[in-house]
Amino acid sequence: MARITVYGIKNCDTVKKARKWLETNGVNYHFHDFREDGMEGVPLQQWLDSFGWEQVLNRRSTSWRALSGEQQASMDNAAAASIARKTPTLIKRPVTVSAGGVQFGFQASAFADLLGRQSSQ
């Protein structure tokens, strides 16, 4: 069976929806909580290199709004790597990694596509 890892924060509503979808659809997965498990071993740099900071960071989050205008304006992959390791709530959640690829956020149809399954919502 392919290994699926879901990265996020357990009390995030979107992460809760994603985990419920996985459980409802009988998908075994490993959950990595940024706060409880830390950022050690999180492939943040790989995500940034592959997708760019614009897709990795959640620019609608409270954490993004807490950054100074200067920090926001000068954001690049290097700055994103540094700040997201210190403030993982900046990372768009959940991040789901499987053999099908990497997905940021949750949408049932996209999860079904990523995991090659029919969605039961």
ChimeraX attribute file (.defattr): number of C-alpha atoms within 10 A of each C-alpha:
attribute: neighborCount
match mode: 1-to-1
recipient: residues
	/A:1	5
	/A:2	10
	/A:3	11
	/A:4	19
	/A:5	17
	/A:6	23
	/A:7	23
	/A:8	25
	/A:9	21
	/A:10	17
	/A:11	9
	/A:12	12
	/A:13	12
	/A:14	18
	/A:15	22
	/A:16	16
	/A:17	16
	/A:18	21
	/A:19	19
	/A:20	14
	/A:21	20
	/A:22	21
	/A:23	12
	/A:24	12
	/A:25	15
	/A:26	9
	/A:27	15
	/A:28	13
	/A:29	17
	/A:30	12
	/A:31	18
	/A:32	20
	/A:33	17
	/A:34	19
	/A:35	13
	/A:36	10
	/A:37	13
	/A:38	13
	/A:39	18
	/A:40	9
	/A:41	8
	/A:42	14
	/A:43	10
	/A:44	20
	/A:45	17
	/A:46	11
	/A:47	19
	/A:48	19
	/A:49	12
	/A:50	12
	/A:51	14
	/A:52	15
	/A:53	23
	/A:54	14
	/A:55	16
	/A:56	25
	/A:57	22
	/A:58	19
	/A:59	16
	/A:60	10
	/A:61	13
	/A:62	11
	/A:63	16
	/A:64	18
	/A:65	13
	/A:66	10
	/A:67	13
	/A:68	9
	/A:69	11
	/A:70	8
	/A:71	14
	/A:72	15
	/A:73	9
	/A:74	9
	/A:75	15
	/A:76	14
	/A:77	17
	/A:78	12
	/A:79	13
	/A:80	25
	/A:81	22
	/A:82	12
	/A:83	16
	/A:84	18
	/A:85	18
	/A:86	12
	/A:87	16
	/A:88	21
	/A:89	20
	/A:90	22
	/A:91	28
	/A:92	22
	/A:93	24
	/A:94	27
	/A:95	20
	/A:96	25
	/A:97	20
	/A:98	15
	/A:99	11
	/A:100	14
	/A:101	10
	/A:102	17
	/A:103	21
	/A:104	20
	/A:105	20
	/A:106	20
	/A:107	14
	/A:108	16
	/A:109	14
	/A:110	14
	/A:111	20
	/A:112	17
	/A:113	12
	/A:114	17
	/A:115	20
	/A:116	11
	/A:117	13
	/A:118	12
	/A:119	16
	/A:120	11
	/A:121	13
